[in-house]
């Protein structure tokens, strides 16, 4: 049970890192950050990452990568299906 928890937490960490990278990219483009949206996005990324981390248990690196990449893939699926980026707010 404790081993599964570690993989869940590492996967969540991968999702959190992906959320933070997205925020840094937005700041680099000069976009204003909506912190409520950011918090919701990071929480969702952590939940997705935790689920994927549990699914890829066996190697901590694979769990972290699954959390990061899984969140990135979902963002790209959203972008492809709606035809627009997830923009926080332009200045």
N, C-alpha and C positions, 0 to 999 in steps of 0.2 A: 504493500500500500504506500509506503513512504517513497519507494522508487518511482511509482506512477505520479505522485505529487511533484517530485522534482522535474519530471518531464513536462508536466502541465505548466509549472512555473517557468521553465526555460522556454517553452513555446510561447507563453504569454509575454515573456521578455522580448522574444523575437518580434511579436506583433507590436509591442510598445515601441521598439526601436524603429519599426517601419512607420509608425505614426509620427514619431519625432523627425525622421528624415523628411517626410512629407511636409511637416511644418517648416523645417529649415529651407526646403526648396521654395516654398511659398514666400518666405521672408526674403530669399535671394531674388525673387521676381518682383519684389516691392509690393506684395499684397498685404493687406491688413489682416491680422489674425482675429478670428471670432473665437474666443476662448471657450465658450460653451460648446460650440461645434467641435473644437479641438478635443475637449475632454470626452465628449461622446464618441468621437472617432477613435481615440486612443483606447477607450474602454472596450469598444467593439473589436478593435484590432487585438487587444489582449485576450478577449474571449475566443476569437477565431484562432489565435495563436495557441492558446491553451488546448483547444480541441485538436488542432493539428499536431501539437507537440505530443499529446497523448497517443495519437494515431501513429506517430513515427518514433515511439519509444524504442530504445535499444542503443541509441547514441545521442548524447546531449547536443552535439553539433547539428545533427539532423533535425532534432526537435526545434532548436532555435531557428534554423534555416527554414523549416516548414512554417513556423509562425510568421517569419518575415515575408517569405515568398507567397504564402497563401493569402495574406492580406493584400499584397501587391497585385496578385492575379485577380482578386475580387474587385479591386479598384479599376483595373483595366477592363474587366467584363462590364462594369457599370459604364465606363467611358465608351465602350464599343456599342452598348445597347441604347444609350441615350444620345450618343453623338456629341457629347460635351464633357469637359473636364469637371472634376469636383473642385470648384473654386471657393476659397474661403470668403474673401471680399477684396475687390480691387480698391486701391487708395484713390 
